[in-house]
Structures are given as structure tokens and as C-alpha cells.
């Protein structure tokens, strides 16, 4: 199999390239990027995809929690680039197209459990641009070929530099967790579980469509802090400061551009539970390879080694 991966130099991409190289050593993996890649976006053509069997589109503009990005930037990258690559896919002989979208294309907030049946209602340019790309693909699925739209929740793993790493940098110093008064349940996704699903989709005949990706068990942020402490060989310190006071400090951070702001507080304390039942049913699985706690422990230990 000849596989083309866009965004291969990023967190997801670098992990996926290594995983596929180990699981499918006979596969040839090519990269698509702006520079230092086998194929460049500027010169991408129908002919350049000759011999490619599967395309995995990871490249995109991530959600900017500082809210400093223009809305047009999200649509230029997340929609326009996806449309460009997908149009070339349609004119090629490639049989599989995997688009890495996001649960934020479905909902910014979740009451209960988010499933694929929920009517999408993204409220941010990030989620809206991802949804627009999804809709473009869904309206043009060619007969006899496979098109998968994957919506992962918060992905973590070695090399991740997102909010989870920032949280660990604070927690590893023994600073008490001041948000213990917030009670929530949140889905996470180990990069190993993500790579496992992608590899299975490449090798099996699974129906095209939209699939949510999440670890099997949602966890509270307080449990996450405890996992971080255990990985460091210490006891978690949890402070139950009144939630109203914390929200006031976050609103102040919005104005003064402090590390803690309303958007980051929401990410750390909101409930956001995502169902993975559809993808497990399609793959005939009872459980994904790693539990949520196992995957997070691996990630936290990688942070500890890096720091």
C-alpha cells in the first residue's frame, strides 16, 4: 500500500507515520506539506497522486484558545486545503480518503454524551470550518471507494504540546490544583488508540462515514490531576476554591491576556463526553487497546522525561 499523509510533521502525523511504519512495514509512506515533504501543496496535481492508494489528511489550523486568529484563516486552511486535496483524490485512483476533523465540528458544548447522530452546531470558526470541509466530502463520496471523517476529542501522547502539557508543567511543581470545586466528566483520546483505528480503517472494509474517536472511559479533571501525581510518585493536592471566584479571575484574564482565561477555564473544567460506540461496532471491538488511564499515564510519563 502507498499512503500519502498531509501534516506528517505535526504531533498526530509524526506519531501516525511511526505507528504505520511499524505495523505495515511493507507500506510506502509519502508526505504532503509546504516544505521538507515528498509532495508540496503548491505543485499538487492529479498526476502527483499516481500510485497512491490511500490519503490521510491531517493538516489543518488548530483551535487558537487565545482567540487571536482571524476567522478567514480557519476556512482557508481547514476547508480550502481539504477541498483541494479531496478534488485531486476524486480524480485519482486512490481508494481511501481519511479526513481528520474534530468533535468541535459537531458541538462546542455537550449535554450528556455526544454521538454521531447529533445535529452539528459548531459556534467557533474552527468548528465551522471543519464542518464545512466534512459537508464537502459527504456530498461527494464516490461509489466503490472509502471516505472516512474522523472526529477525535482531545488527543494526547508523547510530543503533545497542547493544554495537557501546560497543565502538567504546573502540576509537576507540586502546585495545588485550584479548580477541584468543578465537577466534570471528559473524554480523552490516546494517540495510540487513534493510530490503531486509522490502521484498521486502512486494512479493512469499513463503511464510509463520520466516526467519533475517544478512549473508552471519560475522566474528571480531578482524576487527571491524580494520574499526573501518581506518575510523578506523589500525592495530588486539590484545592476547592469557590467556582464563582475562579470564573471572575478568568474573565479578568480575558482582558489582561493572562494564561488563565475563560476559554482555557472552559477546556479544563467543562464536561465533554464523546461516544466511541459507532467506530467500535464497525471494527467489531469491545474495547480499544489502551484504557483512558493507561494512555494518560504513558503521556504524563513522556512529559516527565521531556521536562
C-alpha positions in Angstrom: 0.0 0.0 0.0 1.2 3.5 -0.9 0.0 6.1 1.7 0.1 9.9 1.4 -0.1 11.8 4.7 -0.6 15.6 5.0 0.6 17.2 8.2 3.1 14.4 8.8 5.5 16.7 10.7 2.9 17.6 13.4 2.1 15.8 16.6 -0.5 13.4 15.1 1.4 13.0 11.9 4.7 12.1 13.4 3.1 9.5 15.7 1.0 8.1 12.9 3.9 7.7 10.5 5.9 5.8 13.1 3.0 3.6 14.0 2.1 2.7 10.4 5.8 2.1 9.6 5.9 -0.4 12.5 2.5 -2.1 11.8 2.7 -2.1 8.0 6.5 -2.3 7.2 5.7 -3.1 3.5 3.8 0.1 3.0 5.4 3.1 1.4 4.5 6.4 3.2 4.8 9.7 1.4 4.3 13.1 3.0 2.5 16.2 1.8 3.5 19.6 3.1 4.6 23.1 2.4 8.3 22.2 2.6 10.6 19.3 3.5 8.0 16.8 2.2 7.7 14.4 -0.7 4.9 16.4 -2.3 4.3 20.1 -2.0 0.9 21.8 -1.8 1.8 24.3 -4.4 2.6 21.7 -7.0 -0.1 19.2 -6.1 -1.8 17.8 -9.1 -3.8 14.7 -10.2 -0.7 13.3 -11.7 1.3 13.6 -8.5 -1.1 11.2 -6.8 -0.4 8.5 -9.3 0.2 5.2 -7.5 -1.2 6.5 -4.2 -3.7 4.0 -2.6 -4.8 6.0 0.5 -4.7 9.6 1.6 -4.7 10.6 5.3 -5.4 14.4 5.6 -4.2 15.7 9.0 -3.0 19.2 8.0 -5.1 21.9 9.5 -5.3 25.0 11.6 -5.7 24.1 15.3 -8.1 25.9 17.6 -6.5 29.1 19.0 -7.6 29.4 22.6 -6.2 33.0 22.7 -8.8 33.9 20.1 -6.3 36.0 18.2 -6.7 34.3 14.8 -8.9 35.7 12.0 -11.9 33.5 11.1 -10.8 33.5 7.5 -7.6 31.7 8.4 -9.5 28.7 9.6 -11.6 28.4 6.5 -8.5 29.0 4.2 -6.7 26.0 5.8 -9.3 23.7 7.2 -11.8 24.0 4.3 -9.9 25.2 1.2 -6.9 22.9 1.6 -9.2 19.9 2.3 -11.3 20.7 -0.8 -8.2 21.0 -2.9 -6.8 17.6 -1.8 -10.1 15.9 -2.0 -10.7 17.1 -5.6 -7.4 15.5 -6.6 -8.4 12.3 -4.7 -11.6 12.2 -6.8 -9.6 12.4 -10.0 -7.1 9.8 -8.9 -7.1 6.0 -8.5 -6.7 6.2 -4.7 -9.3 4.1 -2.9 -9.3 5.6 0.6 -9.5 9.1 2.0 -9.3 9.7 5.7 -10.0 13.3 6.9 -9.1 14.2 10.5 -11.8 16.6 11.6 -12.8 17.3 15.2 -15.6 16.8 17.7 -15.8 20.6 17.6 -17.3 20.3 14.2 -20.3 18.7 16.0 -20.6 20.7 19.2 -18.7 23.2 21.4 -20.6 22.1 24.5 -22.1 18.7 25.3 -25.1 17.8 27.5 -25.0 14.1 28.1 -23.0 12.1 25.5 -22.1 13.3 22.0 -22.9 10.8 19.3 -22.7 10.9 15.5 -26.5 11.4 15.4 -26.3 14.8 17.0 -27.1 17.7 14.6 -23.9 19.7 14.2 -23.9 23.1 15.7 -20.4 24.5 15.9 -20.1 28.0 17.3 -16.5 28.9 16.5 -14.7 29.5 13.2 -12.6 26.4 13.9 -15.5 24.1 14.3 -17.4 25.7 11.4 -14.5 25.4 9.0 -14.1 21.7 10.0 -17.8 21.1 9.4 -17.8 22.8 6.1 -15.0 20.5 4.9 -16.9 17.5 6.2 -20.0 18.5 4.3 -18.0 18.9 1.1 -16.7 15.4 1.4 -20.0 13.8 2.4 -21.7 15.2 -0.7 -19.1 13.7 -3.0 -18.4 10.2 -1.8 -17.5 8.2 -5.0 -19.1 4.8 -5.4 -16.8 1.9 -4.6 -14.3 4.0 -2.6 -14.0 4.6 1.1 -14.2 8.1 2.7 -13.8 8.4 6.5 -14.4 11.5 8.5 -12.8 11.1 12.0 -13.8 13.4 14.8 -11.3 12.9 17.7 -11.8 14.6 21.1 -8.7 15.9 23.0 -5.8 13.9 21.6 -2.7 13.4 23.8 0.5 11.4 23.7 4.3 11.8 23.6 5.3 15.0 21.8 2.0 16.8 22.5 2.4 20.5 23.4 -1.2 21.4 24.0 -3.2 22.3 27.1 -2.4 18.9 28.8 1.3 19.6 28.7 0.8 23.1 30.1 -1.3 21.6 32.9 1.4 19.1 33.7 4.1 21.8 33.8 2.1 23.4 36.6 1.1 20.2 38.4 4.6 18.7 38.4 5.9 21.6 40.5 3.6 20.4 43.3 1.3 23.5 42.9 -2.1 22.7 44.3 -4.9 22.2 41.8 -7.2 25.2 42.4 -10.2 24.0 40.3 -11.2 21.0 42.4 -14.6 22.6 43.1 -15.5 22.0 39.4 -17.1 18.6 38.9 -16.9 17.3 35.3 -16.5 14.2 33.0 -14.4 14.5 30.0 -13.3 12.2 27.1 -9.7 12.0 26.0 -8.1 10.1 23.2 -4.7 8.4 23.4 -2.6 8.9 20.2 -2.0 5.1 20.3 -5.8 4.5 20.1 -6.1 7.0 17.3 -3.3 5.3 15.3 -4.8 1.9 15.9 -8.2 3.0 14.4 -6.6 4.6 11.4 -4.5 1.5 10.7 -7.6 -0.7 10.9 -9.5 1.5 8.6 -6.7 1.2 6.0 -6.7 -2.5 6.2 -10.4 -3.4 6.5 -13.6 -2.9 4.5 -15.4 -0.5 6.8 -18.4 1.6 5.6 -17.7 5.3 4.7 -19.0 7.9 7.1 -18.4 10.0 10.2 -16.9 8.4 13.3 -16.2 9.9 16.7 -12.9 8.9 18.3 -12.4 8.7 22.1 -11.0 6.5 24.8 -13.5 4.1 26.4 -13.8 5.9 29.7 -14.4 9.6 30.4 -12.5 11.0 33.4 -12.8 14.1 35.6 -10.1 16.7 35.6 -9.5 15.9 39.3 -8.8 12.3 38.3 -6.4 13.6 35.6 -4.6 15.6 38.3 -4.4 12.5 40.4 -2.9 10.5 37.4 -0.3 13.2 37.0 0.6 13.0 40.6 0.9 9.2 40.7 3.1 9.2 37.5 5.4 11.6 39.4 5.3 9.4 42.6 3.5 11.9 44.8 0.0 12.7 46.2 -2.3 15.1 44.4 -3.1 18.3 46.1 -6.6 19.5 45.4 -8.0 22.9 46.4 -11.7 23.6 46.3 -11.7 27.4 45.7 -15.3 28.6 45.0 -16.1 28.3 41.3 -17.5 31.8 41.2 -14.2 33.3 42.2 -12.3 31.3 39.6 -14.7 32.4 36.9 -14.1 36.1 37.9 -10.3 35.6 37.6 -10.8 34.0 34.2 -12.8 37.0 33.0 -10.0 39.2 34.2 -7.6 37.1 32.2 -9.7 37.7 29.1 -9.0 41.4 29.4 -5.4 41.3 30.6 -4.3 38.4 28.3 -3.3 36.2 31.3 -2.5 32.5 31.0 -5.9 31.7 32.6 -8.9 33.0 30.6 -12.5 31.9 30.1 -11.7 29.7 27.1 -8.9 27.8 28.9 -11.0 27.5 32.0 -13.8 26.0 30.0 -11.5 23.5 28.4 -10.2 22.5 31.8 -13.5 22.2 33.7 -16.4 21.6 31.3 -17.9 18.2 30.8 -17.5 16.9 27.3 -18.3 13.2 26.9 -17.9 11.6 23.5 -19.3 8.2 22.4 -17.0 5.8 20.6 -19.6 3.1 20.1 -20.0 3.5 16.4 -16.4 3.0 15.5 -16.0 0.1 17.9 -19.1 -1.6 16.4 -17.7 -1.0 12.9 -14.4 -2.6 13.9 -16.0 -5.4 16.0 -14.3 -4.2 19.1 -15.4 -4.4 22.8 -12.6 -2.1 23.9 -9.8 0.0 22.4 -6.2 -1.2 23.1 -5.5 1.3 25.8 -7.8 2.4 28.7 -8.0 6.2 29.3 -5.9 5.9 32.5 -3.2 3.8 30.7 -3.0 6.2 27.8 -2.8 9.2 30.0 -0.1 7.6 32.2 2.0 7.0 29.1 1.6 10.6 28.1 2.4 12.0 31.5 5.5 9.9 31.8 6.6 11.3 28.4 6.1 14.8 29.7 8.2 14.0 32.8 11.0 12.7 30.6 10.9 15.7 28.3 11.0 18.1 31.3 
